[in-house]
Amino acid sequence: MCPITNGSDELALGKDAPPPVIAITTVPEDVIDAGLRSLDHYKRKLSPWRYSLRQRLLPLIRWETPYLAWMQHNMRSPALDSYFAITANLGTHTFFMVVLPILFWCGHTSLGRGMVHILAAGVFFTGFVKDMLSLPRPLSPPLRRITMSGSAALEYGFPSTHSANAVSVAVYALFTIHSPDCQLRDSTKLALEILSYSYAFSIILGRLYCGMHGFLDVIVGSIMGAAISVIECVYGTDIDKFLHQSSWIAPATVALVIIFLIRIHPEPADDCPCFDDSVAFAGVMIGIEIGGWHYATGNWAWDIPVPATVPFDLQHMGWFTVILRVFVGVLVIFAWRELMKPSLLKFLPHLFRTIEKYGFILPRKFFMPASEYKNIPARLKVDNVMPSVSDLPSLLTSIRHPGRVRSVSVGPQSAADAYETLAYREKRRRDSLTMTSKELEAGSPISRSPSPKHHTNPSSFSLNSDDKDGSVSQASGVSASLKLNVAGNLPNPAFSQIGSYEQQMGQGHVIFSPTSPAVEKDLEDETEIMIGHQTEMEEKEMFSRLEKPRSRYDVEVVTKLVVYAGIGVLAVEINPIIFEIIGLGMGQHPPPLR
């Protein structure tokens, strides 16, 4: 990974670069290419049907990458870089984990439950598909990845969880606004409707602009998000009524179904954090259902407008009390997380070792079993969903000075990126040699080079007379679709740029450095992208430069499930009771007339 500052894309366009000479070098048959093992990686790691489906979708992701790079280049500016990097946080798990409890504490129980359902389902099922297909993000280069989160690039790309979250929230908001029970004024409805559309559009466009996802990722993610919201809006109310009118068996059954879904979550081909996020939201879902059911059976909750409604009336309580109860509620949640996480990480390994002796352990790939370690490091960062207390200073800094933590990176950032870079490099080499053989048989004039030291510049894509039929540019089929290979025709400038971006695919090197770019003032100050153009780069060298994933322990799954289930219970039951006990509730005041 090579973080860089903002700037012009002269390297990407290569406007002043002279037309390259296409050099064909004969490769001995006994030489083992660096990319051969990477081509078999997913075939070895995935089941045949998963690998077959992956191979059907992969060409689409490769095909759209140059167009994404062209769009990004023509849109980029310092202001948009900051805007889309910051607004991407509005679609993250951390944002929703902070906002959702506040909905319950302010009396919007029905809205809060609906939001938890659609977001938990969106995170879980997009993560499910990500790990099942193990499809990479669009290649960098030619794309530049603009982000404030270092962990986001470590996930697979298809489908986009940000897009699913944004669309599901927008669709759910639109359903709520236009429902017969909505008592808002028409002007307020119109404003909220515009806000919903703008929110979804901004998040989706931002994922494309930031180079984090392709068109296929955001389209499928948006469809999944919309479908989840429609199901919640149509059947959510009836399901909630059934749960609250049933015995404890109903929420217990929901919890068992969720645990079963966690167990059958697909094993990824690479060490991907998608599973961690799915477990976190699954835990919240379990806590919400169990806590909500139990809260509704007691005397603390209101039954109006729905069971388990937290007593709240702004006119009776006043803004000071509301702000104070939100502060207390957040403080309790952070205290729970800070207390339970280290306690479970210390206690559970002993329990897991005992269980493992009887053969009941269910191991998961990339998670170290308890029998293989003695202690878990203190202050282990087990997830990126909710920040710990130690993370708060850096979080506040990112809010006050977003430019200091925003990074623009070029090059492979994860194992999936590295495998795709090597695979595409090998694909291009094979396609180029195949086209060369055909041209030699047809008597086409191609200049030969006896040494591999003379390489064409991948950043400039100018076809001279020696490449009139596009033998090199057809490596991915992009040039053929753009009709850049018609002899005697001058390609459209936009198509030439897209062709140049296609030539950069598979040329990236991993150059790791900390993510700490300075605040950019102008795009003209941008440093050059560090793109290596050695035709062979050993896999060991590339993977040695990647940031190594931390050791992951088997107890983390249960720890995360318990901690986040507890957060769900705190949000819907424990904290509302605490509010009443310490005088931040409604007391004996009756529910207001609706």
SULNORMO-V716221 format. One record per run of one state. SS is the DSSP state (H for helix, E for strand, - for the rest). FROM is the first residue (numbers start at 0). TO is the last residue. If there is no record, write none. Layout:
BEGIN
SS & FROM & TO
SS & FROM & TO
END
This chain:
BEGIN
- & 0 & 0
E & 1 & 3
- & 4 & 8
H & 9 & 12
- & 13 & 22
E & 23 & 23
- & 24 & 34
H & 35 & 44
- & 45 & 46
H & 47 & 74
- & 75 & 76
H & 77 & 90
- & 91 & 91
H & 92 & 104
- & 105 & 107
H & 108 & 132
- & 133 & 143
E & 144 & 146
- & 147 & 150
H & 151 & 153
- & 154 & 159
H & 160 & 176
- & 177 & 184
H & 185 & 208
- & 209 & 213
H & 214 & 244
- & 245 & 246
H & 247 & 262
- & 263 & 272
H & 273 & 296
- & 297 & 300
E & 301 & 301
- & 302 & 307
E & 308 & 308
- & 309 & 312
H & 313 & 316
- & 317 & 317
H & 318 & 356
- & 357 & 366
E & 367 & 367
- & 368 & 368
H & 369 & 371
- & 372 & 387
H & 388 & 399
- & 400 & 400
H & 401 & 404
- & 405 & 405
E & 406 & 409
- & 410 & 413
H & 414 & 441
- & 442 & 446
E & 447 & 447
- & 448 & 463
H & 464 & 466
- & 467 & 471
H & 472 & 474
- & 475 & 476
H & 477 & 481
- & 482 & 491
H & 492 & 503
- & 504 & 521
H & 522 & 524
- & 525 & 537
H & 538 & 544
- & 545 & 551
E & 552 & 552
- & 553 & 553
H & 554 & 580
- & 581 & 593
END
